[in-house]
Amino acid sequence: MEKKAPKRIATAVLNSLKGGVVPRVGLEYIAVGRKPEIDALLHDVGIIGEGGATFRFIVGRYGSGKSFLLQMIRNYAMEKGFVVVDADLAPERRFSGSKGQGLATYRELMQNMSTRTKPDGGALPLILERWLSSIQAETAADTGLDPKNPRFEQEVRKKIYTVVNELEGMVNGFDFAQVIMFYWEKYQLGDDQGKAKAVKWFRGEYTTKTEAKKDLGVNLIITDDIWYDLLKLFALFLVRAGYQGLLVMVDELVNIFRIPFRVTRQYNYEKILTMYNDTLQGKAKYLGIFMGGTPQCIEDADKGLFSYDALRSRLTEGRFSSAENRDLLAPIIRLNPLSYEEMLVLIEKLAALHADLYGYPMKTTEQELLAFLKIEYERIGASSHITPREVIRDFIEVLNITYQQPGKDIVAVLNDSGFVFAKDESGEEVIQAEFANFDL
């Protein structure tokens, strides 16, 4: 018997899915299919934990499950001791821009820094505190010194310097290391305002070098040009702080595709190329970068990633890869549609979740589920364009209606001439379903 989801989890899952977004929690209660893709990405996570670096594009149509897959890997990685940062691109958040859009993306990533014990973001202060506390505990165990002994502080400082010296040899590592030492000093004094200034610097929130120099004694601030260097520094630091590595997840690549100016798009693709080359050539350690996008934003020869020759030459598939023979070790993972059988399992899980949440006996039959899917898949263009998101939104709506109107079952709702499908992502007119004579 499957374990029931707590009501707060079930509520979050159903509300998120009905709203067309991926829930942050409870994915294990509705996960279906995608085993080959998941296995490939989990293999990447293992490589990161061993000191390697990986880069993947997760490609699929709107609503095909890109964000769901990324969220599943995110949750898995946190459970395994990784730190995860994630961001959705937007007009104000890119990889590069004349108005600080790259820095805005970095700030979003830092704001969403998450760990197993703090999965909702904002984990940086906790990570720093945990690291320093663990160094003190390790020092006490190794030396047998009392924390009040003057030698104890010296031994702790030695261990911190071991990490700091390693970071100083990396690009922009000297200032990064200096801010770590600044944080340690304020940590000793119990100076919360001082620690907050260090966190502010790590998050890229200083806007002038003068202010950073005055507050922290460093001559560097994080800008559009160097924010990616900071991710590489964080990856190494986090491992030294006791974590397995850093996983960076960026969704909505389509916002780069939509940039109207070619030169601006090219600058963004150049930044992606830098990250791609670094990870594949071994210039980054303990770092994984996963990006989600639509086929068009990847393959369009005029505006997509493939409009940038250096990326197209690296990412284009070989002659032997096909929909039937997929190379899941390639940089691009393309999501195939869920099968009819997988969709049946998915809506059955949703029906059970809905019944548990609202406290009524699960009475939906397999015949009713099949009837619902038959209607969904018979709509115009469904064979090539229907997505899990659209099916899920329609099905939750049907479940809500039958719950609020106990006299109706799913078939009655489907036979109602007022039943309409959810709008697709393009905003096209919905197609009304009239199945007055539908017969099971």
C-alpha positions as CSV (number, residue, x, y, z in Angstrom):
1,M,0.0,0.0,0.0
2,E,1.4,3.4,-1.0
3,K,2.2,5.9,1.7
4,K,-0.3,8.7,1.9
5,A,0.9,12.3,1.5
6,P,0.5,14.7,4.4
7,K,-2.3,17.2,3.8
8,R,0.1,20.1,3.5
9,I,2.1,18.2,0.9
10,A,-1.0,17.1,-1.0
11,T,-2.4,20.7,-1.0
12,A,0.9,22.1,-2.3
13,V,1.1,19.5,-5.1
14,L,-2.5,19.8,-6.3
15,N,-2.5,23.7,-6.1
16,S,0.8,23.9,-7.9
17,L,-0.3,21.5,-10.7
18,K,-3.7,23.2,-11.1
19,G,-1.8,26.5,-11.4
20,G,0.5,25.1,-14.1
21,V,3.6,25.2,-12.0
22,V,5.9,22.4,-10.6
23,P,5.5,21.8,-6.9
24,R,8.7,22.1,-4.8
25,V,7.6,19.2,-2.5
26,G,5.8,15.9,-2.8
27,L,7.1,15.0,-6.3
28,E,7.6,11.4,-5.1
29,Y,3.8,10.9,-4.8
30,I,3.2,11.7,-8.5
31,A,6.4,10.8,-10.3
32,V,5.8,8.6,-13.4
33,G,8.2,7.5,-16.1
34,R,11.4,9.4,-17.2
35,K,13.6,6.6,-15.7
36,P,16.2,6.7,-18.5
37,E,16.5,10.5,-18.2
38,I,16.6,10.4,-14.4
39,D,19.3,7.7,-14.4
40,A,21.4,9.8,-16.8
41,L,21.2,12.9,-14.7
42,L,21.8,11.0,-11.4
43,H,24.9,9.6,-13.1
44,D,26.0,13.3,-13.6
45,V,25.3,14.0,-9.9
46,G,27.6,11.2,-9.0
47,I,30.4,12.6,-11.3
48,I,30.0,16.0,-9.6
49,G,30.4,14.4,-6.1
50,E,33.7,12.8,-7.3
51,G,35.2,16.2,-8.2
52,G,34.1,16.3,-11.8
53,A,31.8,18.8,-13.6
54,T,28.9,18.3,-16.0
55,F,26.6,20.4,-18.2
56,R,23.3,19.4,-19.6
57,F,20.4,20.9,-21.6
58,I,17.0,19.4,-20.8
59,V,14.8,20.1,-23.8
60,G,11.1,19.7,-24.3
61,R,7.9,21.5,-25.2
62,Y,6.1,23.7,-22.7
63,G,4.4,21.4,-20.2
64,S,6.4,18.4,-21.2
65,G,8.0,17.9,-17.8
66,K,11.3,19.8,-18.0
67,S,10.8,21.7,-14.8
68,F,9.4,18.6,-13.1
69,L,12.5,16.6,-14.0
70,L,14.8,19.4,-12.8
71,Q,12.9,19.6,-9.6
72,M,13.2,15.9,-9.0
73,I,16.9,16.0,-9.5
74,R,17.2,19.1,-7.3
75,N,15.4,17.2,-4.4
76,Y,17.5,14.1,-4.9
77,A,20.8,16.1,-4.9
78,M,19.9,17.9,-1.7
79,E,19.1,14.6,0.0
80,K,22.6,13.4,-1.0
81,G,24.3,16.3,0.6
82,F,24.7,18.7,-2.4
83,V,24.0,22.4,-2.4
84,V,21.6,23.5,-5.1
85,V,21.0,26.9,-6.6
86,D,18.3,27.6,-9.1
87,A,16.8,30.4,-11.1
88,D,14.3,31.0,-13.9
89,L,15.5,33.3,-16.6
90,A,13.4,36.4,-17.4
91,P,13.7,39.7,-19.2
92,E,15.5,41.1,-16.2
93,R,17.6,37.9,-15.6
94,R,19.9,36.7,-18.3
95,F,23.6,35.5,-18.4
96,S,24.8,38.9,-19.6
97,G,23.3,42.3,-20.2
98,S,24.0,46.0,-20.3
99,K,21.8,46.6,-17.3
100,G,23.2,44.0,-14.9
101,Q,20.9,41.1,-16.0
102,G,23.7,38.6,-15.5
103,L,24.3,39.8,-11.9
104,A,20.5,39.6,-11.4
105,T,20.6,36.0,-12.3
106,Y,23.5,35.4,-9.9
107,R,21.6,37.1,-7.1
108,E,18.6,34.9,-7.8
109,L,20.7,31.8,-7.6
110,M,22.3,32.9,-4.3
111,Q,18.9,33.8,-2.9
112,N,17.7,30.3,-3.8
113,M,20.7,28.5,-2.4
114,S,19.2,25.4,-0.8
115,T,20.3,22.3,1.3
116,R,18.6,19.3,2.7
117,T,17.9,21.1,6.0
118,K,17.0,24.4,4.3
119,P,15.3,23.4,1.0
120,D,13.4,26.7,0.4
121,G,16.5,28.9,-0.2
122,G,18.4,31.4,1.8
123,A,20.8,28.7,3.0
124,L,24.1,30.6,2.7
125,P,24.3,32.0,6.3
126,L,23.4,28.5,7.7
127,I,26.2,27.0,5.5
128,L,28.8,29.4,6.8
129,E,27.7,28.9,10.4
130,R,27.7,25.1,10.0
131,W,31.2,25.2,8.5
132,L,32.7,27.2,11.3
133,S,31.0,25.3,14.0
134,S,32.2,22.0,12.4
135,I,35.8,23.3,12.3
136,Q,35.6,24.2,16.0
137,A,34.3,20.8,16.8
138,E,37.0,19.1,14.7
139,T,39.7,21.2,16.3
140,A,38.5,20.3,19.8
141,A,38.5,16.6,18.9
142,D,41.9,16.7,17.3
143,T,43.7,18.7,19.9
144,G,41.8,18.1,23.1
145,L,42.0,21.9,23.7
146,D,39.4,23.7,25.6
147,P,37.7,26.4,23.4
148,K,38.7,29.0,26.0
149,N,42.4,28.1,25.6
150,P,44.2,30.8,23.5
151,R,45.8,28.1,21.4
152,F,42.4,26.8,20.4
153,E,41.7,29.9,18.3
154,Q,45.1,29.5,16.6
155,E,44.4,25.9,15.7
156,V,41.0,26.8,14.3
157,R,42.5,29.6,12.2
158,K,45.0,27.2,10.8
159,K,42.2,24.9,9.5
160,I,40.4,27.9,8.0
161,Y,43.6,29.1,6.3
162,T,43.9,25.6,4.7
163,V,40.7,26.2,2.8
164,V,41.4,29.9,2.2
165,N,44.8,29.2,0.7
166,E,43.3,26.8,-1.8
167,L,40.7,29.3,-2.9
168,E,43.2,32.1,-3.3
169,G,44.8,30.4,-6.2
170,M,41.6,30.6,-8.3
171,V,40.3,33.4,-10.4
172,N,39.0,36.1,-8.0
173,G,39.7,33.7,-5.2
174,F,41.8,36.1,-3.1
175,D,38.9,38.5,-2.4
176,F,36.5,35.5,-1.9
177,A,39.0,34.1,0.7
178,Q,39.3,37.5,2.4
179,V,35.6,37.8,2.9
180,I,35.5,34.3,4.4
181,M,38.2,35.4,6.9
182,F,36.1,38.6,7.6
183,Y,33.1,36.4,8.3
184,W,35.2,34.3,10.7
185,E,36.4,37.3,12.6
186,K,32.9,38.6,13.0
187,Y,31.7,35.1,14.0
188,Q,34.2,35.1,16.8
189,L,33.0,38.5,18.1
190,G,29.3,37.6,17.7
191,D,28.9,40.6,15.4
192,D,25.8,39.8,13.4
193,Q,26.0,43.1,11.4
194,G,29.5,42.3,10.3
195,K,28.5,38.7,9.3
196,A,25.5,40.2,7.3
197,K,28.0,42.4,5.3
198,A,30.0,39.4,4.3
199,V,26.8,37.5,3.2
200,K,25.8,40.7,1.3
201,W,29.1,40.5,-0.6
202,F,28.7,36.8,-1.4
203,R,25.2,37.5,-2.8
204,G,26.5,40.2,-5.1
205,E,24.6,43.0,-3.5
206,Y,27.4,45.5,-3.2
207,T,27.1,48.0,-6.0
208,T,30.3,50.0,-5.6
209,K,33.9,49.0,-4.8
210,T,34.2,52.0,-2.4
211,E,31.4,50.6,-0.2
212,A,32.9,47.1,-0.3
213,K,36.3,48.4,0.6
214,K,34.9,50.4,3.5
215,D,32.8,47.6,4.9
216,L,35.0,44.5,4.2
217,G,38.4,45.7,3.2
218,V,38.2,44.1,-0.3
219,N,38.7,45.8,-3.7
220,L,36.3,43.5,-5.7
221,I,32.6,43.4,-6.1
222,I,30.6,40.8,-8.0
223,T,29.6,42.1,-11.5
224,D,28.1,40.8,-14.7
225,D,31.6,39.9,-15.9
226,I,32.7,37.7,-13.1
227,W,29.6,36.2,-11.4
228,Y,30.3,32.8,-13.0
229,D,33.8,32.7,-11.5
230,L,32.1,33.0,-8.1
231,L,30.0,29.9,-8.8
232,K,33.2,27.9,-9.4
233,L,34.7,29.3,-6.1
234,F,31.5,28.4,-4.2
235,A,31.6,24.8,-5.6
236,L,35.1,24.2,-4.2
237,F,34.4,26.0,-0.9
238,L,31.1,24.1,-0.3
239,V,33.0,20.8,-0.7
240,R,35.6,22.0,1.8
241,A,32.7,23.0,4.1
242,G,31.4,19.4,4.1
243,Y,29.0,19.3,1.1
244,Q,29.2,17.0,-1.9
245,G,29.2,19.8,-4.5
246,L,27.2,22.5,-6.2
247,L,24.3,22.0,-8.6
248,V,23.2,25.0,-10.7
249,M,19.8,24.8,-12.3
250,V,18.6,27.4,-14.8
251,D,15.2,27.1,-16.5
252,E,13.3,29.2,-19.1
253,L,16.2,29.5,-21.6
254,V,13.5,30.7,-24.0
255,N,14.0,34.2,-22.5
256,I,17.4,34.3,-24.2
257,F,15.8,33.3,-27.5
258,R,13.3,36.1,-27.1
259,I,15.9,38.9,-26.8
260,P,15.2,41.1,-29.9
261,F,18.8,42.2,-30.4
262,R,21.2,39.7,-32.1
263,V,24.4,41.1,-30.4
264,T,22.8,40.8,-27.0
265,R,21.8,37.2,-27.6
266,Q,25.3,36.4,-28.8
267,Y,26.8,37.7,-25.6
268,N,24.5,35.5,-23.6
269,Y,25.3,32.4,-25.8
270,E,29.0,33.3,-25.4
271,K,28.6,33.1,-21.6
272,I,26.8,29.7,-21.9
273,L,29.8,28.5,-24.1
274,T,32.2,29.5,-21.4
275,M,30.3,27.5,-18.8
276,Y,30.0,24.6,-21.2
277,N,33.7,24.5,-22.0
278,D,34.8,24.9,-18.4
279,T,32.8,21.9,-17.3
280,L,33.7,19.6,-20.1
281,Q,37.4,20.6,-20.1
282,G,37.9,20.1,-16.4
283,K,38.4,23.8,-15.5
284,A,35.6,23.5,-13.0
285,K,35.3,21.0,-10.1
286,Y,32.4,19.7,-8.1
287,L,30.0,21.7,-10.3
288,G,27.0,20.7,-12.3
289,I,25.0,23.0,-14.6
290,F,21.5,21.9,-15.9
291,M,19.5,24.2,-18.2
292,G,16.0,23.8,-19.4
293,G,14.6,25.0,-22.6
294,T,12.2,24.4,-25.5
295,P,13.3,22.8,-28.8
296,Q,12.9,26.1,-30.6
297,C,15.1,28.1,-28.2
298,I,17.8,25.5,-28.8
299,E,17.5,24.6,-32.5
300,D,16.3,27.8,-34.2
301,A,19.1,28.7,-36.6
302,D,18.3,32.4,-36.4
303,K,17.8,33.1,-32.7
304,G,18.4,29.9,-30.8
305,L,21.5,28.4,-29.3
306,F,22.3,26.9,-32.7
307,S,22.6,30.4,-34.2
308,Y,25.9,30.6,-32.3
309,D,28.3,28.5,-34.4
310,A,30.5,27.4,-31.5
311,L,27.5,26.0,-29.6
312,R,25.9,24.4,-32.7
313,S,29.0,22.5,-33.5
314,R,29.3,21.2,-30.0
315,L,25.6,20.3,-29.5
316,T,24.4,19.0,-32.8
317,E,23.6,15.3,-32.6
318,G,25.5,12.7,-34.7
319,R,24.0,10.6,-37.5
320,F,23.1,7.6,-35.4
321,S,21.0,9.3,-32.7
322,S,17.2,9.3,-33.1
323,A,13.9,9.3,-31.2
324,E,14.2,5.5,-30.9
325,N,18.0,5.4,-30.3
326,R,18.6,8.3,-27.9
327,D,22.1,9.1,-26.7
328,L,21.4,10.1,-23.1
329,L,25.1,10.8,-22.5
330,A,25.0,13.6,-25.0
331,P,24.9,17.3,-23.7
332,I,21.2,17.6,-24.8
333,I,18.5,15.3,-23.2
334,R,15.3,15.6,-25.2
335,L,12.1,14.6,-23.4
336,N,9.8,12.3,-25.3
337,P,6.1,12.5,-24.4
338,L,4.8,10.3,-21.6
339,S,3.2,7.2,-23.0
340,Y,-0.6,6.6,-22.7
341,E,0.0,4.0,-20.0
342,E,2.2,6.4,-18.0
343,M,-0.4,9.1,-18.2
344,L,-3.0,6.6,-16.9
345,V,-0.8,5.9,-13.9
346,L,-0.2,9.6,-13.4
347,I,-3.9,10.6,-13.3
348,E,-4.6,7.6,-11.0
349,K,-2.1,8.9,-8.6
350,L,-3.7,12.3,-8.8
351,A,-7.1,10.9,-8.1
352,A,-5.8,9.1,-5.0
353,L,-4.0,12.2,-3.8
354,H,-7.2,14.3,-4.3
355,A,-9.3,11.7,-2.4
356,D,-6.8,11.6,0.5
357,L,-6.7,15.4,0.8
358,Y,-10.5,16.0,0.8
359,G,-11.3,12.9,2.9
360,Y,-13.6,11.0,0.5
361,P,-13.2,7.3,-0.5
362,M,-11.4,6.8,-3.8
363,K,-14.2,5.8,-6.1
364,T,-12.7,6.7,-9.5
365,T,-12.6,3.6,-11.7
366,E,-10.1,2.7,-14.4
367,Q,-12.9,2.9,-16.9
368,E,-13.5,6.6,-16.0
369,L,-9.8,7.3,-16.2
370,L,-9.6,5.7,-19.6
371,A,-12.7,7.7,-20.7
372,F,-11.0,11.0,-19.6
373,L,-7.8,10.1,-21.5
374,K,-9.7,9.1,-24.6
375,I,-11.3,12.6,-24.7
376,E,-8.0,14.3,-24.1
377,Y,-6.1,12.4,-26.7
378,E,-8.9,12.8,-29.3
379,R,-8.8,16.6,-29.3
380,I,-7.4,18.2,-32.4
381,G,-3.6,17.9,-32.6
382,A,-3.3,16.0,-29.4
383,S,-1.2,13.2,-30.9
384,S,1.7,15.6,-31.4
385,H,1.0,18.5,-29.1
386,I,-0.7,17.4,-25.9
387,T,1.5,17.7,-22.8
388,P,1.3,16.3,-19.2
389,R,0.6,19.9,-17.9
390,E,-2.5,20.3,-20.0
391,V,-3.9,16.8,-19.1
392,I,-3.1,17.3,-15.4
393,R,-4.8,20.7,-15.2
394,D,-7.9,19.3,-16.9
395,F,-8.0,16.3,-14.7
396,I,-7.7,18.2,-11.4
397,E,-10.5,20.5,-12.6
398,V,-12.7,17.4,-13.2
399,L,-11.8,16.0,-9.8
400,N,-12.7,19.4,-8.2
401,I,-16.0,19.5,-9.9
402,T,-17.0,15.9,-8.9
403,Y,-16.0,16.6,-5.3
404,Q,-18.1,19.8,-5.1
405,Q,-21.0,18.1,-6.9
406,P,-21.3,14.7,-5.3
407,G,-24.2,13.7,-7.6
408,K,-21.9,13.8,-10.6
409,D,-19.2,11.3,-11.5
410,I,-16.3,11.9,-14.0
411,V,-18.3,10.5,-16.9
412,A,-21.2,13.0,-16.2
413,V,-18.8,15.9,-16.2
414,L,-17.2,14.7,-19.5
415,N,-20.6,14.3,-21.1
416,D,-21.6,17.9,-20.0
417,S,-21.7,20.1,-23.1
418,G,-20.2,22.9,-20.9
419,F,-16.9,21.0,-20.4
420,V,-13.9,22.8,-21.9
421,F,-10.3,22.0,-22.1
422,A,-7.6,24.1,-20.4
423,K,-5.9,26.6,-22.6
424,D,-2.5,25.7,-24.0
425,E,0.6,27.8,-23.4
426,S,0.2,29.8,-26.7
427,G,-3.1,31.2,-25.4
428,E,-5.0,29.8,-28.3
429,E,-8.8,29.4,-28.1
430,V,-9.8,26.4,-26.0
431,I,-11.6,23.6,-27.8
432,Q,-15.0,22.7,-26.4
433,A,-15.7,19.0,-25.9
434,E,-19.2,17.8,-26.7
435,F,-19.6,14.2,-25.9
436,A,-23.3,14.0,-25.1
437,N,-23.5,10.5,-26.5
438,F,-20.2,9.3,-25.1
439,D,-20.6,5.6,-24.2
440,L,-18.3,3.6,-22.0
